[in-house]
């Protein structure tokens, strides 16, 4: 058993505890959390005679490890390679050109390096999205938990006749080549309403209901998506036509989240992760809130690609749950949720810092359905971080405003 005390313990599911402590089992499970004297008494009262209790003092504050609800580790070779500022269509075109000649081994190696970097930055779990399964083994070697969302688009459906079955074939081949990492789930996921198409979307949402787990989708990310869904206009039209897709098959006459709702996205108990939501309107936000869906914000990616942040205040007012993601190194400088929190804190200074810290921990764990992560709660094994803060008088605000904190792992998840 270990007794770890600190100037502040920030459990997330209760207010920060001044001069707090944790009692941890050898595997990192939280046995007790509270004021230092109380936890110390618990340790002394439950330890058998002659048992050695390791006591230590944190240099900073104690928090649960972070949960990155949206990243694309397989795109890590494209770090700093894709210019932004011209909108999603231009950025996506750049990614497609760059990945066309990208060797698989380079994807594998870069993804593994990025996964290890995420761990060094205090991340315990990821919601990783990949057109391939190239990142899986690197995620496993890094000791990350989470879900790998196997991303499907309409072109795969057209090429194979059944994108869902083709993804299952790819997963079976991966399993035959190497054991699938423990702690990493696998789910098939649509890319976006404009790229997947209504039939594939409907089938993927039904599959998520059958499997009893969430899927993930990019939604309301740019204005051209809205135009395409509304009336078949916007820059995605030319892209789809070059791919041999009739743009009219994407027209729903509705907003993005309403379109997903019509296709069954919110009929089960595990609504999909709604990634980006930059241009979600009032109806979108209300639908997401009623469905209990989580909006996954990737602010630095949004600023790089289009220079616009979501209406975060509107999401909060409407009661939409929020998690954070880093997106890929093709649109963000690193795989650091600290950078995402600091960006939101800088742009929305009136929002209390605990909202961002909650989104980066409990919010991501909830969205991904990961039990035992996100809070320093008795019986859970969330991973524990010791993080230095600049101003110990306001520990939470200091945490979320520092994009590059000094930290160490006290216990892994």
SVG drawing of the C-alpha trace seen along z (x, -y; Angstrom):
<svg xmlns="http://www.w3.org/2000/svg" viewBox="-35 -36 44 52">
<polyline fill="none" stroke="black" stroke-width="0.4" points="0.0,0.0 1.1,-3.6 0.2,-6.8 0.7,-9.8 -0.1,-13.3 -0.1,-16.7 -0.9,-20.3 -4.0,-19.6 -5.8,-16.5 -8.2,-17.1 -10.5,-14.1 -12.7,-15.7 -15.9,-14.1 -15.7,-16.2 -14.1,-19.6 -10.3,-19.9 -9.0,-18.7 -6.4,-20.9 -3.6,-19.0 -5.1,-15.8 -3.9,-12.3 -4.5,-9.1 -4.1,-5.5 -3.2,-3.4 -3.0,0.4 0.1,1.8 -1.7,1.9 -2.8,-1.8 -6.3,-1.2 -7.6,-4.1 -8.3,-2.7 -9.0,-6.0 -9.1,-9.7 -9.5,-12.7 -7.7,-14.9 -4.3,-13.7 -5.0,-12.9 -8.1,-10.9 -6.3,-8.9 -3.4,-8.3 -5.6,-6.9 -7.3,-4.7 -3.9,-3.3 -2.8,-2.7 -6.1,-1.1 -6.2,1.3 -2.6,2.3 -1.7,5.6 0.9,5.5 4.4,5.4 3.2,4.2 5.4,1.6 3.5,-1.4 5.3,-3.6 4.7,-7.2 5.6,-10.0 4.8,-13.7 3.9,-15.0 5.8,-17.9 2.6,-19.4 -1.1,-18.5 -2.6,-15.0 -5.1,-14.5 -6.4,-11.5 -4.7,-10.8 -6.2,-12.4 -8.4,-10.8 -8.0,-12.0 -11.4,-11.3 -10.3,-12.0 -7.0,-11.6 -5.7,-10.2 -2.4,-8.6 -1.9,-7.0 -1.6,-10.6 1.4,-11.3 3.8,-11.2 2.1,-14.4 3.3,-16.6 3.6,-20.2 3.0,-19.0 -0.5,-20.2 -1.1,-24.0 -4.3,-25.3 -6.4,-28.4 -8.2,-27.6 -10.9,-25.5 -11.6,-21.8 -12.0,-20.9 -8.6,-22.3 -7.0,-20.7 -8.6,-17.3 -7.4,-17.4 -3.8,-18.0 -4.1,-15.0 -5.4,-12.8 -2.5,-13.7 0.1,-13.3 -1.2,-9.9 -1.5,-8.4 2.1,-7.5 2.7,-7.1 4.2,-3.7 2.5,-1.6 5.6,-1.1 6.0,-4.8 2.5,-5.1 3.1,-2.3 6.3,-3.8 5.0,-7.4 1.8,-6.3 3.8,-4.4 6.0,-7.4 2.9,-9.6 1.3,-7.1 4.4,-7.1 4.4,-10.9 0.7,-11.0 1.7,-8.8 4.5,-11.2 2.0,-14.0 -0.2,-12.3 -2.7,-10.5 -4.2,-7.1 -6.6,-6.4 -7.5,-7.5 -10.3,-7.4 -8.1,-6.8 -9.5,-7.0 -7.9,-5.3 -8.7,-4.4 -6.3,-1.4 -5.3,0.4 -1.7,-0.8 -1.8,-2.5 -3.1,0.5 0.2,2.1 1.8,-1.2 -1.2,-2.1 -0.8,1.3 3.0,0.9 2.5,-2.5 0.1,-1.0 -2.8,-3.1 -6.4,-2.0 -9.3,-3.1 -11.1,-2.4 -9.7,-2.3 -12.5,-3.6 -12.0,-1.9 -13.1,-4.7 -15.3,-3.9 -16.2,-6.0 -18.5,-5.6 -15.6,-4.9 -14.7,-1.8 -18.2,-0.7 -18.2,-1.2 -14.9,0.6 -15.7,3.7 -19.4,3.9 -19.6,3.9 -17.4,1.6 -18.4,3.0 -17.5,6.6 -14.3,5.4 -13.3,3.7 -14.0,7.0 -11.7,8.8 -9.0,6.3 -9.4,6.7 -9.2,10.5 -5.9,10.1 -4.5,7.9 -5.5,10.4 -3.8,13.2 -0.6,11.1 -0.3,10.1 -2.5,10.3 -4.8,7.3 -3.7,5.1 -5.4,5.7 -7.5,2.7 -8.1,1.5 -11.5,1.8 -12.4,1.9 -15.4,0.3 -16.4,-0.5 -17.1,-4.2 -18.4,-6.5 -16.1,-9.4 -18.7,-12.1 -22.1,-12.7 -20.7,-13.9 -18.2,-11.0 -20.1,-8.0 -23.5,-8.5 -26.9,-7.7 -27.0,-3.9 -23.6,-3.3 -24.4,-5.7 -27.7,-3.9 -26.0,-0.5 -23.1,-1.7 -25.4,-3.2 -27.4,0.0 -24.2,1.9 -23.2,-0.3 -26.6,0.4 -26.2,4.2 -22.6,4.1 -23.6,1.9 -20.8,-0.6 -20.4,-4.1 -19.2,-4.9 -17.7,-8.2 -18.3,-10.7 -16.9,-14.1 -20.0,-16.3 -20.7,-20.0 -17.0,-20.6 -17.3,-23.2 -19.9,-25.3 -19.5,-23.3 -20.8,-20.3 -23.9,-22.3 -24.4,-23.5 -24.1,-20.0 -26.6,-18.5 -29.0,-21.4 -29.3,-21.7 -26.4,-20.0 -24.2,-23.1 -20.7,-24.0 -17.2,-22.8 -17.8,-19.2 -19.9,-18.8 -16.8,-18.9 -14.9,-16.5 -17.7,-13.9 -18.2,-14.2 -14.4,-13.5 -14.9,-10.4 -17.9,-9.2 -20.4,-10.0 -23.7,-11.7 -23.8,-14.7 -27.6,-14.6 -27.3,-11.3 -25.9,-13.4 -28.7,-16.0 -31.0,-15.6 -32.4,-19.1 -31.5,-19.1 -28.7,-20.3 -25.9,-17.8 -26.9,-16.4 -30.6,-16.3 -29.4,-14.3 -27.7,-11.8 -30.8,-11.6 -32.9,-10.7 -30.5,-7.9 -30.8,-6.3 -27.7,-7.7 -29.5,-8.4 -31.9,-5.4 -29.7,-3.3 -28.2,-3.7 -24.7,-4.6 -24.9,-7.7 -22.0,-8.4 -19.2,-10.8 -19.9,-14.0 -16.5,-15.3 -15.8,-19.0 -19.4,-20.5 -17.9,-23.8 -21.0,-24.9 -23.7,-23.2 -26.8,-25.3 -29.4,-25.5 -31.3,-22.5 -28.1,-20.4 -27.1,-21.3 -30.6,-20.5 -30.7,-17.2 -27.3,-16.2 -28.2,-17.2 -31.5,-15.2 -29.7,-12.2 -27.0,-12.4 -24.3,-12.6 -20.9,-14.1 -19.4,-16.8 -15.6,-16.2 -13.8,-19.5 -10.5,-19.8 -9.9,-23.5 -6.4,-23.8 -7.2,-21.7 -10.3,-23.9 -8.2,-27.0 -5.5,-25.6 -7.9,-24.4 -10.6,-27.1 -9.7,-29.7 -13.0,-29.1 -13.9,-27.6 -17.2,-25.9 -19.9,-27.8 -18.7,-26.3 -20.8,-28.6 -23.9,-27.5 -23.0,-23.8 -22.7,-24.4 -25.9,-26.4 -27.8,-23.7 -26.4,-21.0 -24.2,-19.1 -21.6,-16.9 -18.1,-17.9 -14.8,-15.9 -11.5,-16.9 -9.4,-15.5 -6.2,-16.6 -7.1,-15.4 -3.9,-14.6 -0.4,-16.0 -1.5,-17.1 -3.6,-19.8 -2.2,-20.2 1.3,-20.7 1.3,-17.7 -0.8,-15.1 -1.3,-17.1 -4.6,-17.7 -2.9,-20.4 -2.6,-22.4 -6.3,-22.0 -7.3,-23.1 -5.0,-26.1 -6.4,-27.1 -10.0,-27.0 -9.0,-28.8 -7.4,-31.6 -10.3,-32.0 -13.0,-31.6 -11.5,-33.2 -14.9,-33.5 -15.4,-29.7 -14.2,-28.1 -11.2,-26.0 -12.8,-22.9 -15.0,-22.6 -11.9,-22.0 -10.2,-19.7 -13.5,-17.7 -13.7,-17.4 -10.1,-16.2 -10.7,-13.4 -14.2,-12.3 -15.7,-13.7 -13.6,-11.6 -13.9,-8.5 -17.7,-8.8 -17.9,-9.4 -15.8,-6.3 -17.5,-4.2 -14.2,-3.5 -15.0,-2.3 -12.5,-3.1 -10.9,-6.1 -11.4,-9.9 -11.8,-10.4 -9.9,-9.7 -12.7,-7.6 -12.4,-4.6 -12.3,-1.4 -11.1,-2.9 -7.7,-2.7 -7.6,-5.9 -3.9,-6.5 -2.5,-9.3 -0.5,-12.3 1.6,-14.6 1.6,-18.0 3.4,-21.1 1.4,-24.3 2.5,-27.9 0.1,-29.2 -0.9,-26.7 -3.5,-29.1 -5.6,-28.5 -4.5,-25.0 -7.2,-24.2 -6.9,-27.5 -3.1,-27.0 -3.5,-23.5 -5.7,-24.3 -3.8,-27.5 -0.4,-25.8 0.1,-24.1 3.4,-22.5 3.3,-21.5 5.9,-19.4 4.4,-16.1 5.2,-12.6 3.2,-9.4 2.4,-8.4 0.5,-5.3 -0.5,-4.1 -4.0,-3.2"/>
</svg>
